[in-house]
Amino acid sequence: MSDTPSRRKFFFTGLAMSGAPGLAAPRKQATLRYRTLGKTGLRVTELGCGSEAVSDYTVLERAADLGINFFDTARAYEGGNNERVVKAALGARRKSVIISSRSYGKDARTIREHLDESLKEIGTDYLDIWYIGSKDSPEEVTDAMLEVQLAAQKAGKIRFRGFSTHRLNRMLPFITTKGRFDVIQIPYNFAIGTRRDPQKMDGTNLENCLADLKRAGIGVVAMKVMAGGYRTRTPDDPLYSLYQRPNAHAAALRWALRDDRIQTTSVRMSDHERLEENVHALASPFSEDDRKTLAAHIEDIKPLYCRMCGACDGACPNGLPVSDLARYAMYAQGYGEFDMGYRRYSELPEELRSVRCSDCAKCAVQCPNGVQVQAQLNLAQHLFS
């Protein structure tokens, strides 16, 4: 029997039906809630669909059927093919969903071209949000790039201007003043956490940053919500039981959404199983049991997960971008997305790709959060070189 979209929808609907004979006890049904995305006025579901690893368009169709209305993609995702998946899934319901995309381009001409390509591939006249993506220092964003984004908004190609960064603490003054952005996408998860020390702006202190963004009326989208995932290992892997800690995935999502200064999330929805798991995670609020689960899980992933705090910036004598390389390893090791890590690694200059951390007797980088830096960088170099 063919596995058609309609048959798959029927299957998942059947699993959720209460009282269905011969099936396991039904899960508690989740109600998707909405929040207003800053001053944009957009009413977005708390659970947003990050489509980066999605190749099956029926996953996005099913997400929309379940009520998710926020879908996040990028020109670079899946080598440019992901936007076509978004078109196949959402083209017929374009007016009822909110679609964001982004360019990782490094100059005004490139991002302008990327925007036009995105509109064509998604099959739409406009994007609800268009990000200047993954910029971690003000020097990476030129006035000409900002002018391209503003001109696109005035021309109706985009409704709202977005910006994504892994270093909110470093970029906050730029975002709230010169940038004049409507929506920001940032890493936010239980491992990064928040601290209330206003003098310690080290990347883990998001408390004041979130307060400033709220005062400015800038909408906030959380990414990296699962803190690296680390749930794709097979049962024959000796680390399987460690990184498959029960309920950690659902608890991580509930943790991020306990703070209403986060209006929505871009959560990986690579297949139907993860989609359904994410939706059902919202059937319950964040609890004390969740807190205990995540406290233990933080210890599990401590040697692996880079908090992107910036403490290692400039510490490598060979000039390696340590946190970036650790993140690329995480894509493969945690999320099981080798291609994603490989593409990012391949964009590094050749002189950096030729460095081998195994040549150093001792790593000069000491992570304050306990990441085994040399091991993670060795992994990235072994996987992607």
N, C-alpha and C positions, 0 to 999 in steps of 0.2 A: 504494500500500500504506500502511495506517495505521501511524503510529509509536507503537505501544502500549508501555507500560512493559516488558512481557515481551520484546518484540522488541528494545527498546533494550538491555536487560540481555544478551540473546543477542549483540548486536552488539559490546558492549564486552568480553564474555567471549571472543568470537572473536578480537578484536584481541590479546588477551593470550596466546592459545594459542601455545605454542612449536611450530614446525614447520608452521604453517598455510601451505599453498601460496599463492603469489602475493601474500603480504603482506610488509611491511617486516620487518626483523629485530626479533624481540620484545624488549621492554624487560625489564630485569632485574626480577624480581618482588620486591615490597616485602612485608615482614612487619611488620604493625602491632604495636608493643610497648605495654606497659601500665606505668603508674606509679601510685603511691598518692597521692591528693590530700590532702596534709597529714594531719591526724588524723581526717579524715572516714571513712577506711577505704574510700572509693570507689576502685575500680580503673578508671582511665580510659585510653583510648587516647591516646598522645602527640599524635596528630593529631585535633583536635576540629573539628566542623563549625559554622562561623559561618553562620547561615542568614539573615542580614539581607537580602541581596539575592536570595534564592531565591523564585521564584514558581512554579517547576515542581516539584511534590512528588516526582516520580520521581528528582530529584537526591538528595534526602534518603533515599529508598528505596534507591537504589544505594549511597549512603554506608554505610548499615547493612548491606547485603549484603556490602560489602567488609570489614566488621569494625569500622568506626568506631562507638563507643558513646557519644560525648559530643556533645550537640547544644545549641547556644546560641541563644536568641532573646530577644525583649523585647516588652513590651506595645506600644511605639511603632513597632516595625519595620513597614515597608510600610503605614503608616497604620493599624496594628492587624490587618492581614490575615496577617502572617507566621505568627502562632501557629496560624491555621487550616491553613496549609500544613504545619506541623509535625504537626498532628493527622491530616491526610490521609495523611501519609507514615508516621507512627510509631505511630498509635493502636493498631494490631493487635499491636504488639510493645513496648508500653509498659514491661513488666516487665524487658525485656532491654536497655534503653537508659537513659542518664542525661540528663535534660532540665533546663536552666536557663533562667530568664527573669528579667526585671527591670522595675522601674518607675523612670522618671525624674521622678516626682512630687516636688513641692516641699513637701509637708506630709503629715501623718499620714493625714488623711482620704483624700487622693488615692491614696497608695500602697496603702492598704487596699482601695480600690475596684479599683485596677489588679490586685492579686493575685487577687481574686475573678473579675475578667474574664479574666485569664490562665488560670486553672483551667478556666473554662467553655470558652474558645476552643480550648484544647489538648485538652480532653476528658479531664481527669485529676483525680483526687482530691488529688494532691500534686505538688509540684515537688521535684526532688532538691536544687536550689540556687535560691534567690531573692535577687537582688541589689537593694540600694539603689543605684541606678545613677548614674554620672557625677557624683560629688560631689568637688569639688576644694578645698574649704575646710571646716574643722570647723563653721563657722557655718551651713553648708547642711544639716546633719543635726541634727534636734532630738531630744530625749529621747523625745518622743512617737512619732517615726518608728521609733526603735530598739525601743520597746515594742510597736509593731505587728508588727515582724519577730519579736520574741521570742514574742509571743502566738501568731503563726501557726505557729511551730515547735512550741510546746507543744500546739497544736490538731491537729497532724499535717498541716497544709496545706503545709508545707515541711519538708524534712529538715535542710537546712543553711542557715545565714545567710551571704549573700554581700555584697560591697561592691566597686564598681568606681570607679576614679579615673584621671585622666590625670596626677596630680601625687603620685606615691607619696612623694617626699621630704617634701612638705608634710604629708601625711596619715598618715605612718607612726606617730607617737605616738598619734594618735587610734585608728588601726586596732588597734594592739597593746594598748591599755589600755581606753579607754571603749567602743570598738565591740564587742569580743568577737566578732569575725567568724570564720567557719570557712574561708571561701574569698575570695580577692581576685583581681580581674581588672585587669591593668595593661598599658600599652603596653610592649613589649619587642621590640627589633629591632636589627639590626646598625648602624643609623644612630645610634640612641640610645646603644647600647653601654654599657660600664661603665668607670668610672675607680676607681682605688684610693686616691684622696686623700680621707681621711675628713673633711677640713675643707671640702671643696667639694661641698656638698649642693645642686647646681644643677639637678637633674633628669636629668643624664646619669650621675650616680654612683648606680648601682643595686646595686653590690656589697655595701655594708653593709646596705642595705635588704633585699635578698634573704636575707642571712645572718640578720637579725633575724626575718624572717617564718618562716624554717626553724626557728629556735630556738623560736618561739611555736607551731609546729605548724600554721600557717595555709597552706592549699593555695594555689597560685599558677597562674592561667590567663593566658597571654600573648595579648594582642590587638595589632593594628597590626603584625603580624609581618613584613609585606612592605614596611614603611616607605613606605606611600602607593601601592604598586602601580606606577603609571606604566608600564603595559604595554598600554593599550587604544587607542593611537593607530593610525590607518590608514596604509597604506603611502604615501599621497600627502602625508602630513604631514612637513615637513622635519625634525621631531624624532623621527620614527619609529625610525630606526636607533639613536639615542642611548638612548631609554628602553626599547627592546626588547633590551637587552643579553642575549646568550644565557646561559642557565643562572642568571641572577640570582634568579629566582623560587624555584627549587629550592634554591639556595645559602642564601637568606634563611631558608627554613624549617629547613634543617639547622642553620644558625647558632643559631637560637633553642633548638633541642632539644639542643644540645650540653651544656647546663647542666641537671643533674637537679633543680635547685631550681625549675625550670619544669616542672610536672607535665603540663600539656596546653596546647593552643592553641585559640583560636577563629579559624579561618582561613576566609576568604570562599570559599564554594562556590556561586557564582552559577549555574553550569551544569555539564554533564557533563564538558566538556573540562577545566575547572579542577579539578574533583574528581579526575579520573584523574591529572592532572599532579601534584597535591598528594600523592596516595597513592604514586605512583612516585618522587617525590622522596626518600622515606624508604628506598628500596632501597640507598642508599649513605650512609656517614657523612660528616660535615663534613670537608673536605679542604683541602690547601694551595691547590689550584686554586680552590676555593670562596672561600677567603680573598682571593685576588687578584681574583677576579671582583667581590666585594663592595667591596673597596677602591676599585676603579675606579667602581663603581656609585654609591658615596657621593659621589664627585666629580660624577657626572652629575646627581644629584638635589639637590645642595647648594643651588641657588637656589630650590628649590621646597618641600622637605620640612621642616616645623616639627618640631623635636625635643621640643617641649612642655617646655622646660627652665625656663620661668618668668622668664627674663631680661628679657622685655619687659613684664612685669606693671606696669601703671600708667604706662608710658612714653608712651602716646599722649595728647596734650593734649586730644583730643576724647573720651577715655574709652572708646575701642574695645577690646574684648577681643581683642587682636591674635592670640594663638595660636589662639583659637577660630575666628576668621574664616579664618585660614590653613588650619586643618583642614577647614573647610567647602569651601574651594576645592579642597583635596586630594581630597575625596570625588568631586567632579565631574571634576577634571583627571586624577587618578591612577587612581581606581577606575572612572571612567566612570559614577558614580551621581549624576546631577544631582539627583534627587528627595531623596536623603538630605541633600545639602548645603542644598537649598532649605528643607526642613522645619526644619532646625536654625537657619538664618538667619532664618526667619520668626518664630521664637520670641523673637528679640531685641526689646527695647523699641523703639518707633517712633523715638525720638530718636537711637538708635544706627543704625538702618537708614537714616536720612536723611543721615547723614554721608557725604561723598564725599572719599576720599583724594586724588583728582585735584585738589582745590582747594588742597592744600598744595604749595607750591613745592618743599619738601624734607621728607622723612619724618623725624620726630623719633626713630623707633625704629631702632636699629642692632642687627641680629641677630649675636651672636657666632659663630653657626654658618654664616653666609653666606647665609641666606635673603633673597631680594629682597622685603622686607616690603611696600613700597608696591605693587609689581607684583602680589603675591598678594592683597592686600586690594582693589586695584582690580578684580582678576578676580572676586572674590567679590561685590563690589557690582554689577559689570556683569552677572554671571550671574543673581543672585538678586533684585535689586531690581525 
